[in-house]
């Protein structure tokens, strides 16, 4: 779920888990994302972990369709494990699948800048707040589409993703 406005503001607050960075739309107040910021005991490194925004944390006026709202505990009927699994798959596709498609679009838009070179190295920084599950899904999708993909973690920088593709078409034998 996302509002269609472009203006955002970032604010900081303190939670029982640590500092929370919240990105909010300045036009309508919709909370776009929240990131938990944790100071590591080893080396004083800052770790940024994205977290889901609760439906009830959104401002009034944002109505979520019933099928996207989480299952309520106040229902008279207890949902079965199979229904819960289907709900989990649907929720994963709506969140992780959407984030994966957005990451792929950004990566391939950057690749177009070096299209004749046949490769591009894309940096995913900790500030991008890309979950590992989304990165793995994006790499799998690129490989499925015929790209050669390699990931190299760089502590303190992020993850370097090297994408390679052919720059010429091979002719079929016999023609």
C-alpha positions as CSV (number, residue, x, y, z in Angstrom):
1,X,0.0,0.0,0.0
2,X,1.4,3.4,-0.9
3,X,0.1,6.9,-1.4
4,X,0.7,8.6,-4.7
5,X,2.4,11.7,-3.4
6,X,6.1,12.5,-3.9
7,X,6.9,14.7,-0.9
8,X,8.1,12.9,2.2
9,X,9.7,13.8,5.5
10,X,11.8,11.7,7.8
11,X,11.5,11.8,11.6
12,X,13.2,10.0,14.4
13,X,11.5,8.5,17.6
14,X,12.6,6.2,20.4
15,X,10.9,2.8,20.8
16,X,11.5,0.0,23.4
17,X,13.7,-1.7,20.7
18,X,15.8,1.3,19.8
19,X,15.7,4.4,17.6
20,X,13.0,4.4,14.9
21,X,13.3,6.3,11.6
22,X,9.9,7.0,10.1
23,X,9.3,8.2,6.5
24,X,6.0,9.9,6.2
25,X,4.2,11.6,3.3
26,X,4.0,15.4,3.9
27,X,0.8,15.7,1.9
28,X,-1.5,13.1,3.5
29,X,0.4,11.7,6.6
30,X,0.7,8.1,5.3
31,X,3.6,6.2,6.9
32,X,5.7,4.9,4.0
33,X,8.2,2.9,6.0
34,X,9.8,2.5,9.4
35,X,13.5,1.5,10.0
36,X,14.8,0.3,13.4
37,X,18.3,1.7,14.0
38,X,20.5,-0.3,16.3
39,X,24.0,0.5,17.5
40,X,26.2,-2.6,17.4
41,X,28.4,-3.4,20.4
42,X,31.1,-4.5,18.0
43,X,32.9,-1.6,16.4
44,X,30.1,0.9,17.1
45,X,28.5,0.1,13.7
46,X,25.0,1.2,13.0
47,X,22.5,-1.5,11.8
48,X,19.3,-0.4,10.0
49,X,16.5,-3.0,10.0
50,X,13.3,-2.2,8.1
51,X,10.1,-3.2,9.9
52,X,6.5,-3.4,8.9
53,X,4.2,-0.5,9.6
54,X,1.1,-1.5,11.6
55,X,-2.2,-0.9,10.0
56,X,-3.6,0.9,13.0
57,X,-0.5,3.2,13.0
58,X,-1.7,4.8,9.7
59,X,-3.7,8.0,10.0
60,X,-7.5,8.0,9.8
61,X,-8.9,8.0,6.3
62,X,-6.8,5.2,5.0
63,X,-9.1,2.3,4.6
64,X,-7.5,-1.0,3.8
65,X,-9.6,-3.6,1.9
66,X,-10.7,-6.5,4.0
67,X,-8.6,-9.0,2.0
68,X,-5.4,-7.1,2.7
69,X,-6.1,-6.5,6.4
70,X,-4.6,-9.0,8.8
71,X,-6.8,-11.7,10.2
72,X,-8.6,-10.5,13.3
73,X,-8.5,-12.5,16.5
74,X,-12.1,-11.3,17.2
75,X,-13.6,-13.6,14.5
76,X,-15.9,-16.3,15.8
77,X,-14.2,-18.9,13.6
78,X,-10.6,-20.0,13.9
79,X,-8.9,-20.1,10.6
80,X,-7.2,-23.4,9.6
81,X,-3.5,-23.9,9.1
82,X,-4.0,-24.2,5.4
83,X,-5.9,-20.9,5.2
84,X,-3.1,-19.3,7.3
85,X,-0.5,-20.7,4.9
86,X,-2.4,-19.2,1.9
87,X,-2.7,-15.9,3.7
88,X,1.1,-15.9,4.4
89,X,1.9,-16.7,0.7
90,X,-0.5,-13.9,-0.5
91,X,1.0,-11.4,2.0
92,X,4.6,-12.4,1.0
93,X,3.8,-11.8,-2.7
94,X,2.2,-8.4,-1.9
95,X,5.2,-7.2,0.1
96,X,8.3,-9.1,-0.9
97,X,7.2,-9.6,-4.5
98,X,6.5,-5.9,-4.9
99,X,9.7,-4.8,-3.3
100,X,11.6,-7.3,-5.5
101,X,10.1,-5.8,-8.7
102,X,11.0,-2.3,-7.5
103,X,14.6,-3.3,-6.8
104,X,14.8,-5.1,-10.2
105,X,13.5,-2.0,-12.0
106,X,16.2,0.2,-10.2
107,X,19.0,-2.3,-11.0
108,X,18.0,-2.7,-14.7
109,X,17.6,1.1,-15.1
110,X,21.2,1.5,-14.0
111,X,22.3,-1.3,-16.3
112,X,20.8,0.5,-19.3
113,X,23.4,3.2,-18.7
114,X,26.2,0.7,-19.5
115,X,24.4,-1.4,-22.0
116,X,27.2,-1.7,-24.5
117,X,29.8,-2.6,-21.8
118,X,27.9,-5.8,-21.0
119,X,28.1,-5.5,-17.2
120,X,27.2,-3.2,-14.4
121,X,28.0,-3.2,-10.7
122,X,25.2,-2.0,-8.5
123,X,25.7,-1.1,-4.9
124,X,22.9,-1.7,-2.3
125,X,23.8,0.4,0.7
126,X,22.4,-0.1,4.3
127,X,20.5,3.1,3.8
128,X,18.5,1.5,1.0
129,X,17.1,-0.9,3.7
130,X,16.6,-3.8,1.3
131,X,15.8,-7.0,3.2
132,X,17.9,-10.0,2.4
133,X,14.9,-11.9,1.2
134,X,14.2,-9.3,-1.5
135,X,17.8,-9.2,-2.6
136,X,17.9,-13.1,-3.0
137,X,14.6,-13.0,-4.9
138,X,15.9,-10.3,-7.2
139,X,19.1,-12.2,-7.9
140,X,17.1,-15.4,-8.7
141,X,14.9,-13.5,-11.1
142,X,17.8,-12.0,-12.9
143,X,19.5,-15.4,-13.3
144,X,16.2,-16.8,-14.5
145,X,16.1,-14.1,-17.2
146,X,19.6,-15.1,-18.5
147,X,21.8,-12.6,-16.7
148,X,25.0,-13.7,-14.9
149,X,24.8,-12.3,-11.4
150,X,27.3,-12.2,-8.5
151,X,26.9,-10.8,-5.0
152,X,29.8,-9.5,-3.0
153,X,29.2,-8.2,0.6
154,X,31.3,-5.2,1.6
155,X,31.2,-4.5,5.3
156,X,30.4,-0.9,6.0
157,X,29.4,-0.2,2.3
158,X,26.6,-2.7,1.6
159,X,26.4,-5.4,-1.1
160,X,27.8,-5.1,-4.6
161,X,25.7,-6.9,-7.2
162,X,27.5,-7.5,-10.5
163,X,25.2,-8.1,-13.4
164,X,26.5,-9.3,-16.8
165,X,24.7,-9.8,-20.1
166,X,25.8,-10.7,-23.6
167,X,26.3,-7.8,-26.0
168,X,26.0,-9.7,-29.3
169,X,23.7,-12.4,-30.5
170,X,25.1,-15.8,-31.5
171,X,24.0,-17.2,-34.9
172,X,22.5,-20.6,-34.9
173,X,24.6,-23.3,-36.6
174,X,23.5,-24.3,-40.1
175,X,22.1,-20.9,-41.1
